[in-house]
Amino acid sequence: MSKRRGIGIMIFILAIAAFFVYAYLLMLSEWSPIVLQLTILMVVGGVLGVVSWIGYMMATTSAKPASTITDDD
């Protein structure tokens, strides 16, 4: 359990550090236009990836008949 807790704390600290690095790159560095463009590219790519996955699943799964409740009387 302590290894799992240590990994959780490490992920928590790295996420906070990544936020501060991202904020620095976005607000205070000369790389801000590129960082903003890459961020938007990743968000749009992620959304379109989810949409394409939904379309792929709809196209490749077979339609199951609707379940009907039969009365035994």
C-alpha positions, -999 to +999 in steps of 0.1 A: +000+000+000+029+024+007+043+020-029+008+029-043+006+059-020+041+070-030+032+068-067+001+087-060+020+115-043+045+116-071+018+119-097+001+147-076+034+167-074+043+162-110+008+174-121+012+205-101+047+211-114+035+205-150+008+231-145+033+257-134+056+249-163+027+252-187+016+285-171+051+298-174+054+288-211+020+302-219+023+335-200+059+345-196+080+329-224+085+337-260+071+303-268+035+312-259+021+313-294+035+278-302+023+265-268-012+278-274-013+264-309-002+230-297-027+230-268-056+238-292-043+211-316-043+185-288-078+194-276-093+194-311-074+161-319-087+145-287-123+155-293-122+144-329-105+112-318-134+104-294-160+113-322-142+090-346-140+062-321-178+065-315-184+064-353-161+034-356-179+015-329-213+024-344-202+011-378-185-021-367-208-035-339-237-056-349-272-045-340-287-067-313-325-072-314-344-053-288-351-074-258-387-083-254-405-093-222-426-124-228-454-132-206-456-169-195-494-169-191 
